Amino acid sequence: MEKFIEQLKKIKKGVDFEHETSLIDGGFLKSFDVIQIIGMIDREYGISVPPSQIIPDNFNSAKAMWDMMDRLEN
């Protein structure tokens, strides 16, 4: 997950991805950021994120994103 957090930091600088739990609800990530993250997940991890999974709960923290990736991969 450390590599994943580093990749998130490249997409959105200045965000505390290690500790923040309201990335969407707190306005830290905007829709374009989420689109970039989804692209990175597909490109780097080979995991396609379906539209049904693009909800705030899955993107409010790095852990939530990681857990979503784990569910989609298995």
C-alpha positions as CSV (number, residue, x, y, z in Angstrom):
1,M,0.0,0.0,0.0
2,E,3.0,2.3,0.5
3,K,3.6,2.4,-3.3
4,F,-0.1,3.1,-3.8
5,I,0.0,6.1,-1.4
6,E,3.1,7.5,-3.2
7,Q,1.2,7.2,-6.5
8,L,-1.8,9.1,-5.0
9,K,0.5,11.8,-3.8
10,K,1.7,12.3,-7.4
11,I,-1.9,12.8,-8.5
12,K,-2.9,15.2,-5.7
13,K,0.0,16.9,-3.9
14,G,-0.3,18.2,-0.4
15,V,-3.0,15.7,0.8
16,D,-2.3,13.5,3.8
17,F,-3.3,10.2,2.2
18,E,-1.8,8.2,5.2
19,H,-4.3,9.7,7.7
20,E,-7.2,11.5,5.9
21,T,-10.5,9.7,6.0
22,S,-12.7,12.3,4.3
23,L,-11.0,12.8,1.0
24,I,-14.2,13.3,-0.9
25,D,-16.5,14.5,1.9
26,G,-13.9,17.0,3.0
27,G,-13.3,18.3,-0.5
28,F,-9.7,17.2,-0.8
29,L,-10.4,15.3,-4.0
30,K,-12.5,16.5,-6.8
31,S,-14.1,14.5,-9.6
32,F,-11.1,15.0,-12.0
33,D,-8.8,13.7,-9.2
34,V,-11.0,10.6,-8.9
35,I,-10.9,10.0,-12.6
36,Q,-7.1,10.2,-12.5
37,I,-7.0,7.8,-9.6
38,I,-9.2,5.3,-11.4
39,G,-7.0,5.5,-14.5
40,M,-3.9,4.9,-12.3
41,I,-5.5,1.9,-10.7
42,D,-6.3,0.4,-14.1
43,R,-2.9,1.2,-15.6
44,E,-0.7,0.3,-12.6
45,Y,-2.7,-2.6,-11.0
46,G,-4.8,-3.9,-14.0
47,I,-8.0,-3.4,-12.0
48,S,-11.0,-1.9,-13.8
49,V,-13.3,0.2,-11.5
50,P,-16.9,-0.1,-12.7
51,P,-19.2,2.9,-12.4
52,S,-21.1,1.2,-9.6
53,Q,-18.0,1.4,-7.4
54,I,-17.4,5.1,-8.0
55,I,-19.0,6.3,-4.7
56,P,-17.6,8.5,-2.0
57,D,-17.2,5.6,0.5
58,N,-14.7,4.0,-1.8
59,F,-12.6,7.1,-2.2
60,N,-12.7,8.8,1.2
61,S,-9.4,7.3,2.2
62,A,-6.4,5.5,0.7
63,K,-7.4,2.4,2.7
64,A,-11.0,2.5,1.3
65,M,-9.5,2.7,-2.2
66,W,-7.1,-0.2,-1.4
67,D,-10.0,-2.3,0.1
68,M,-12.1,-1.6,-3.0
69,M,-9.2,-2.7,-5.2
70,D,-8.9,-5.9,-3.2
71,R,-12.6,-6.6,-3.5
72,L,-12.5,-6.0,-7.3
73,E,-9.4,-8.1,-7.8
74,N,-10.9,-11.1,-5.9
